[in-house]
Amino acid sequence: MSRSRVHTYPSAPPARPRHRRGRRAAATAGAVALAVALAGCSGSAPKDPGADGKGQSRTSITVSLRGKQAKAGEPVRVTLESGRLDQVTVVGSGGEKLDGTVSADGRSWASFRVAAPGTAYAVEARDDEGGTARAEFATAAAEKVNKLALAPGRDSTVGIAQPLSIVFDHPVRNKAAVERQLKVTTSDDTRGSWGWMRDWSGKDRVDWRPREYWKPGTKVTLDARLNGVDSGADGGWFVRDYRTGFTVGRQQVVKVDLDNHRLRLYRDGVRVKDVPMSAGTPGGEKASWRGTAVLMAKEGTINMRSETVGLGDAYDKMVDFSMRLTWSGMYAHAAPWNAAYFGSANRSSGCVGMSDADAASIYAEVRVGDPFEITGGDAKGTVAVNNGYGAWNLDWTEWRAKSALR
């Protein structure tokens, strides 16, 4: 890393005769010397005529980043050659401030966060005598920028199983560096962990889930302090921070019993709905998944086509009250064409089908983020961690092991 020595020159008028506060005048001259702009000066120091007619060395500081193509992703460090720093302020061209701390000996200051790419910074230092100094530098622009998508939506109210989920546009090789900048706070100090995976789309993804289902009423905030973080090879830089938050709604769980062909909705542990249904035909790809799926979206009336889930031309239907449970295409929805099997057999193409009236009733009650706990033998396997929000199908130890910081 190149380091620039940035010097200041005295701005005070010539000192008064020594017999009038000689020692105080010399100290004041040294403090005031810090007040002139620090715009990349170099070379030998001129002499400052002191009160005794002798030359006085100029005061100088060192700024770790310099010029117009400084390396991004590095903290800003300011060092004072003599005296003690009182305060340093570093502000980016977009108004963002890099906070930091002065060392115990008062000689240096370092920012907590790093300099972001493509940003001009103004540095102002103040010593303990009240003198000030300024400098400027700019970082090189990012050749590639990484962006992300956050779920759930900002200020939403969600069910008790909803994780925080981040999908990245480009690969994230520096997973630990990124995860360190993802700060989750909750209103009740909920314990949780991040877990990395490859999203169903093929992109890198990281989710944060509690050890157990959220408590109703919990308020959750995510501060993704990523500006200036390098994703690693092929990923590019993050050039902004992200923030989102949500509230956890009422305690609801949907239990789907594949063996007895029933769907039951529980609220605060009390059963409030119990309807017959028919799930996926067992013995092949048309079977349903078991395990815990999280309601991803209430999509209403949609066109479902079998070729989109690898089932050839088996169906092409407009389907009402559609509730998405997985990326692979498992829904709970109205399926009046399958009425003969409700409550008696699983004969769908993988979804949980109900009558129009029952599907409408369930659709009206459930909320995105509610868990659908699916049990029974007529299944083709367990919902994968990346097939929607399948994190609840790992125990706590398994989930924590997916963090890059474990």
C-alpha positions as CSV (number, residue, x, y, z in Angstrom):
1,M,0.0,0.0,0.0
2,S,1.4,3.4,-0.9
3,R,1.4,6.0,1.8
4,S,1.4,9.7,1.3
5,R,3.1,12.1,3.7
6,V,0.9,15.2,3.8
7,H,2.4,18.4,5.4
8,T,1.0,21.6,6.8
9,Y,2.5,25.0,6.8
10,P,2.0,27.6,9.5
11,S,-0.8,30.0,8.9
12,A,-0.2,32.2,12.0
13,P,1.4,35.7,11.7
14,P,5.1,36.1,12.7
15,A,5.5,35.3,16.4
16,R,5.9,38.1,18.9
17,P,9.1,38.8,20.7
18,R,10.2,36.0,23.0
19,H,10.0,38.0,26.2
20,R,6.2,38.0,25.7
21,R,5.1,34.4,26.4
22,G,8.0,32.7,24.6
23,R,7.1,29.1,25.5
24,R,3.4,29.6,24.9
25,A,4.0,31.2,21.5
26,A,6.2,28.3,20.3
27,A,3.5,25.8,21.4
28,T,0.8,27.8,19.7
29,A,2.7,28.0,16.4
30,G,3.0,24.2,16.4
31,A,-0.7,23.8,16.9
32,V,-1.7,26.4,14.3
33,A,0.6,24.8,11.8
34,L,-1.9,22.0,11.5
35,A,-4.5,24.3,10.2
36,V,-3.5,24.6,6.5
37,A,-4.9,22.3,3.9
38,L,-3.0,19.0,3.4
39,A,-3.4,18.5,-0.3
40,G,-0.7,16.0,-1.2
41,C,2.4,18.2,-0.3
42,S,5.9,16.7,-0.6
43,G,9.5,17.7,-0.6
44,S,11.7,19.3,2.1
45,A,10.1,21.5,4.7
46,P,10.6,25.2,4.6
47,K,11.6,26.9,7.8
48,D,9.1,28.8,9.9
49,P,10.6,31.8,11.5
50,G,10.1,31.3,15.2
51,A,10.0,33.9,18.0
52,D,13.7,33.5,18.6
53,G,14.6,34.0,14.9
54,K,15.5,30.4,14.4
55,G,13.7,28.0,11.9
56,Q,10.9,25.7,13.2
57,S,10.1,22.3,11.6
58,R,6.6,22.1,10.1
59,T,4.0,19.8,11.6
60,S,2.9,16.8,9.3
61,I,0.6,13.8,9.3
62,T,0.6,10.7,7.2
63,V,-2.6,9.5,5.4
64,S,-2.5,5.8,4.3
65,L,-4.4,6.4,1.0
66,R,-3.5,9.0,-1.5
67,G,-4.1,10.3,-5.0
68,K,-7.1,9.7,-7.3
69,Q,-6.7,5.9,-7.8
70,A,-6.2,4.7,-4.2
71,K,-6.9,1.1,-3.5
72,A,-10.5,0.4,-2.2
73,G,-11.2,-2.0,0.5
74,E,-8.6,-0.7,2.9
75,P,-9.2,1.2,6.2
76,V,-8.1,4.8,6.3
77,R,-5.2,5.5,8.7
78,V,-4.0,8.9,9.8
79,T,-0.8,9.4,11.8
80,L,0.4,12.5,13.5
81,E,4.2,13.0,13.7
82,S,4.1,14.9,16.9
83,G,1.5,15.9,19.5
84,R,-1.8,14.1,20.0
85,L,-4.8,13.7,17.7
86,D,-8.1,14.8,19.1
87,Q,-10.4,13.9,16.3
88,V,-10.4,12.8,12.7
89,T,-13.3,13.0,10.3
90,V,-13.4,11.2,6.9
91,V,-16.4,11.8,4.7
92,G,-17.1,10.3,1.3
93,S,-18.5,12.1,-1.8
94,G,-22.0,10.7,-1.1
95,G,-22.0,12.1,2.4
96,E,-21.2,8.8,4.1
97,K,-18.9,9.1,7.1
98,L,-16.2,6.6,8.1
99,D,-16.1,6.5,11.8
100,G,-12.9,5.4,13.6
101,T,-10.9,5.7,16.7
102,V,-7.8,7.5,18.0
103,S,-5.1,5.2,19.3
104,A,-4.2,5.2,23.1
105,D,-1.1,7.3,22.5
106,G,-2.9,9.8,20.4
107,R,-0.6,9.5,17.5
108,S,-2.8,7.7,15.0
109,W,-6.4,7.1,14.0
110,A,-8.0,4.2,12.0
111,S,-11.4,3.9,10.4
112,F,-13.6,1.0,11.4
113,R,-14.9,0.5,7.9
114,V,-13.0,0.5,4.6
115,A,-12.8,3.0,1.8
116,A,-15.4,2.1,-0.9
117,P,-14.5,2.0,-4.6
118,G,-15.1,5.0,-6.9
119,T,-15.4,7.4,-4.0
120,A,-13.7,10.7,-3.2
121,Y,-12.9,11.3,0.5
122,A,-12.2,14.4,2.5
123,V,-10.1,14.0,5.6
124,E,-10.0,16.5,8.4
125,A,-7.8,16.1,11.5
126,R,-7.7,18.1,14.7
127,D,-5.0,18.0,17.3
128,D,-5.4,18.5,21.1
129,E,-4.3,22.2,20.7
130,G,-7.2,23.0,18.4
131,G,-5.3,23.1,15.1
132,T,-6.9,21.5,12.1
133,A,-5.7,20.0,8.8
134,R,-7.3,18.6,5.7
135,A,-6.5,16.2,2.9
136,E,-8.3,14.5,0.0
137,F,-8.0,11.2,-1.9
138,A,-10.2,9.1,-4.2
139,T,-10.4,5.4,-4.7
140,A,-10.3,3.6,-8.1
141,A,-13.7,2.7,-9.5
142,A,-14.9,-0.9,-9.3
143,E,-14.5,-2.9,-12.6
144,K,-17.4,-5.2,-11.5
145,V,-20.2,-4.5,-9.1
146,N,-22.0,-7.1,-7.1
147,K,-25.6,-6.5,-6.1
148,L,-28.2,-8.5,-4.1
149,A,-31.8,-9.2,-3.5
150,L,-33.3,-9.3,0.0
151,A,-36.3,-11.2,1.4
152,P,-38.7,-10.6,3.0
153,G,-39.7,-7.1,1.8
154,R,-39.0,-4.0,3.9
155,D,-41.5,-3.4,6.7
156,S,-43.5,-6.5,5.9
157,T,-45.2,-8.7,8.5
158,V,-44.4,-12.4,8.1
159,G,-44.9,-15.8,9.6
160,I,-42.9,-17.4,12.3
161,A,-40.7,-19.5,10.0
162,Q,-39.6,-16.7,7.6
163,P,-35.8,-16.4,7.3
164,L,-33.8,-13.4,6.2
165,S,-32.5,-14.4,2.8
166,I,-29.9,-12.7,0.5
167,V,-29.3,-13.8,-3.1
168,F,-26.2,-12.3,-4.8
169,D,-25.9,-11.4,-8.4
170,H,-22.3,-12.6,-8.7
171,P,-20.3,-15.3,-6.9
172,V,-19.2,-14.6,-3.3
173,R,-15.8,-16.1,-2.7
174,N,-15.0,-14.0,0.4
175,K,-17.9,-15.4,2.3
176,A,-16.5,-14.7,5.8
177,A,-15.7,-11.1,4.9
178,V,-19.2,-10.6,3.6
179,E,-20.9,-12.4,6.5
180,R,-19.0,-10.2,9.1
181,Q,-20.8,-7.2,7.6
182,L,-24.3,-8.6,7.9
183,K,-25.7,-7.3,11.2
184,V,-29.0,-8.7,12.5
185,T,-30.7,-7.1,15.5
186,T,-34.0,-8.2,17.1
187,S,-36.3,-6.7,19.6
188,D,-36.0,-9.7,21.9
189,D,-32.3,-10.9,21.4
190,T,-33.3,-13.9,19.3
191,R,-30.5,-16.3,18.7
192,G,-29.8,-17.2,15.1
193,S,-27.2,-18.0,12.5
194,W,-26.3,-17.4,8.9
195,G,-26.0,-20.3,6.5
196,W,-24.6,-20.3,3.0
197,M,-26.0,-22.3,0.1
198,R,-26.3,-22.3,-3.7
199,D,-29.7,-20.9,-4.5
200,W,-32.2,-22.8,-6.7
201,S,-31.3,-20.3,-9.4
202,G,-27.6,-21.3,-9.2
203,K,-26.5,-18.0,-7.5
204,D,-24.8,-17.7,-4.1
205,R,-27.2,-17.2,-1.2
206,V,-27.1,-16.8,2.5
207,D,-30.0,-17.1,5.0
208,W,-30.4,-16.2,8.6
209,R,-32.8,-18.2,10.7
210,P,-33.4,-18.4,14.4
211,R,-32.7,-21.6,16.4
212,E,-36.4,-22.1,16.8
213,Y,-39.4,-20.4,15.1
214,W,-39.7,-16.7,15.7
215,K,-41.8,-15.4,18.6
216,P,-44.8,-13.4,17.5
217,G,-44.2,-9.7,17.6
218,T,-40.5,-9.9,17.2
219,K,-39.0,-6.9,15.2
220,V,-36.0,-7.8,13.0
221,T,-33.6,-5.5,11.3
222,L,-30.8,-6.3,8.9
223,D,-27.9,-3.8,8.3
224,A,-25.8,-5.2,5.4
225,R,-22.8,-2.9,5.7
226,L,-21.2,-4.0,2.5
227,N,-20.0,-0.8,0.8
228,G,-16.4,-1.3,0.0
229,V,-16.3,-5.1,0.6
230,D,-14.7,-7.3,-2.2
231,S,-16.8,-10.4,-3.1
232,G,-13.6,-12.1,-4.4
233,A,-12.8,-13.6,-7.8
234,D,-15.5,-13.0,-10.4
235,G,-17.8,-11.4,-7.9
236,G,-16.8,-7.7,-7.9
237,W,-17.2,-5.1,-5.3
238,F,-20.2,-4.0,-3.2
239,V,-20.7,-0.2,-3.7
240,R,-23.6,0.4,-1.2
241,D,-25.1,-0.7,2.0
242,Y,-28.5,-2.3,2.4
243,R,-31.0,-2.2,5.2
244,T,-34.3,-4.0,5.7
245,G,-36.6,-5.0,8.5
246,F,-39.8,-6.9,9.2
247,T,-42.2,-7.9,12.0
248,V,-43.2,-11.4,13.0
249,G,-46.9,-11.9,12.9
250,R,-49.2,-14.4,14.8
251,Q,-48.2,-17.9,15.6
252,Q,-49.5,-20.1,12.9
253,V,-48.5,-23.6,11.6
254,V,-50.0,-25.6,8.8
255,K,-49.7,-29.3,9.2
256,V,-50.1,-31.5,6.1
257,D,-50.7,-35.2,6.8
258,L,-49.9,-37.2,3.6
259,D,-51.0,-40.5,5.1
260,N,-54.4,-39.3,6.3
261,H,-55.0,-36.8,3.5
262,R,-55.7,-33.8,5.8
263,L,-54.5,-30.2,6.0
264,R,-54.9,-28.6,9.4
265,L,-54.2,-24.9,10.4
266,Y,-53.1,-24.3,14.0
267,R,-53.0,-20.9,15.6
268,D,-51.4,-20.5,19.0
269,G,-51.5,-24.2,19.3
270,V,-55.2,-24.5,18.7
271,R,-56.6,-26.1,15.5
272,V,-58.7,-23.6,13.6
273,K,-59.0,-25.4,10.2
274,D,-59.2,-29.0,9.2
275,V,-59.8,-29.8,5.6
276,P,-59.5,-32.9,3.3
277,M,-56.9,-32.7,0.6
278,S,-55.1,-34.9,-2.0
279,A,-51.4,-34.5,-2.4
280,G,-48.9,-35.9,-4.9
281,T,-49.2,-39.4,-6.3
282,P,-46.6,-41.6,-4.5
283,G,-44.0,-43.7,-6.1
284,G,-42.3,-41.2,-8.5
285,E,-41.7,-37.6,-9.5
286,K,-45.3,-36.7,-8.9
287,A,-45.0,-37.4,-5.2
288,S,-45.0,-34.4,-2.7
289,W,-42.1,-33.4,-0.6
290,R,-42.1,-34.0,3.1
291,G,-40.4,-31.8,5.8
292,T,-41.0,-28.2,6.6
293,A,-41.7,-25.9,3.7
294,V,-42.2,-22.1,4.3
295,L,-45.0,-20.3,2.5
296,M,-43.0,-18.2,-0.1
297,A,-45.8,-16.3,-1.8
298,K,-49.6,-16.1,-2.2
299,E,-49.8,-16.0,-6.0
300,G,-53.6,-16.2,-6.4
301,T,-54.7,-17.4,-9.8
302,I,-51.8,-18.6,-12.0
303,N,-51.2,-20.8,-15.0
304,M,-49.6,-24.1,-14.1
305,R,-47.9,-26.1,-16.9
306,S,-46.4,-29.5,-16.3
307,E,-43.4,-28.9,-18.6
308,T,-42.0,-26.2,-16.3
309,V,-41.5,-28.9,-13.6
310,G,-40.3,-31.7,-15.8
311,L,-43.6,-33.6,-16.1
312,G,-44.1,-33.3,-19.9
313,D,-47.5,-32.3,-21.1
314,A,-49.5,-33.8,-18.1
315,Y,-51.4,-30.5,-17.4
316,D,-51.9,-26.9,-18.4
317,K,-54.4,-25.3,-16.1
318,M,-55.4,-22.0,-14.5
319,V,-55.3,-22.6,-10.8
320,D,-56.9,-20.5,-8.1
321,F,-55.7,-19.7,-4.5
322,S,-52.1,-20.7,-5.3
323,M,-49.7,-20.8,-2.3
324,R,-46.1,-21.4,-3.3
325,L,-44.1,-23.8,-1.1
326,T,-41.0,-24.6,-3.1
327,W,-39.0,-23.4,-6.1
328,S,-39.4,-26.8,-7.6
329,G,-43.2,-26.1,-8.1
330,M,-45.0,-27.6,-5.1
331,Y,-48.0,-25.5,-4.1
332,A,-51.1,-25.7,-2.0
333,H,-54.1,-24.6,-4.1
334,A,-57.6,-25.3,-5.3
335,A,-58.0,-28.5,-7.3
336,P,-61.7,-29.1,-7.9
337,W,-60.9,-31.5,-10.7
338,N,-59.4,-33.9,-8.1
339,A,-62.4,-33.8,-5.8
340,A,-62.9,-37.6,-5.9
341,Y,-59.7,-38.1,-3.9
342,F,-60.0,-35.4,-1.2
343,G,-59.5,-37.1,2.1
344,S,-58.9,-40.5,0.7
345,A,-55.9,-40.7,-1.7
346,N,-53.0,-38.8,-3.0
347,R,-53.5,-38.4,-6.7
348,S,-52.1,-35.0,-7.7
349,S,-49.0,-34.1,-9.7
350,G,-47.1,-33.1,-6.5
351,C,-49.2,-30.2,-5.1
352,V,-51.6,-30.2,-2.1
353,G,-55.0,-29.8,-3.6
354,M,-58.3,-28.8,-2.0
355,S,-61.8,-27.8,-2.9
356,D,-62.4,-24.2,-4.0
357,A,-64.0,-23.3,-0.7
358,D,-61.4,-24.9,1.5
359,A,-58.5,-23.5,-0.5
360,A,-60.1,-20.0,-0.4
361,S,-60.5,-20.4,3.4
362,I,-56.8,-21.4,3.9
363,Y,-55.6,-18.8,1.5
364,A,-57.3,-16.0,3.5
365,E,-55.8,-17.1,6.8
366,V,-52.2,-17.9,6.0
367,R,-49.3,-15.5,5.8
368,V,-46.0,-15.5,3.9
369,G,-43.5,-17.1,6.2
370,D,-45.9,-19.5,7.8
371,P,-44.5,-23.1,8.1
372,F,-46.1,-26.0,6.3
373,E,-45.0,-29.1,8.2
374,I,-45.5,-32.0,5.9
375,T,-45.4,-35.6,7.3
376,G,-46.2,-39.1,5.9
377,G,-44.8,-41.9,3.9
378,D,-46.2,-40.9,0.5
379,A,-43.3,-38.5,-0.3
380,K,-40.3,-38.5,-2.6
381,G,-37.9,-37.0,-0.1
382,T,-37.3,-34.0,2.2
383,V,-37.5,-30.4,1.1
384,A,-33.9,-29.3,0.3
385,V,-32.4,-26.3,2.1
386,N,-32.3,-24.2,-1.1
387,N,-35.7,-25.4,-2.5
388,G,-37.6,-22.4,-1.2
389,Y,-36.8,-21.9,2.5
390,G,-35.8,-25.4,3.6
391,A,-33.5,-24.4,6.4
392,W,-35.8,-25.8,9.0
393,N,-35.1,-29.3,7.8
394,L,-31.6,-29.1,9.3
395,D,-31.1,-29.3,13.0
396,W,-29.4,-26.4,14.8
397,T,-25.9,-27.9,14.7
398,E,-26.1,-28.7,11.0
399,W,-27.4,-25.2,10.3
400,R,-24.7,-23.4,12.2
401,A,-22.1,-25.4,10.4
402,K,-23.2,-23.6,7.2
403,S,-22.0,-20.3,8.5
404,A,-18.6,-19.0,7.0
405,L,-17.6,-17.9,10.5
406,R,-17.8,-21.3,12.2
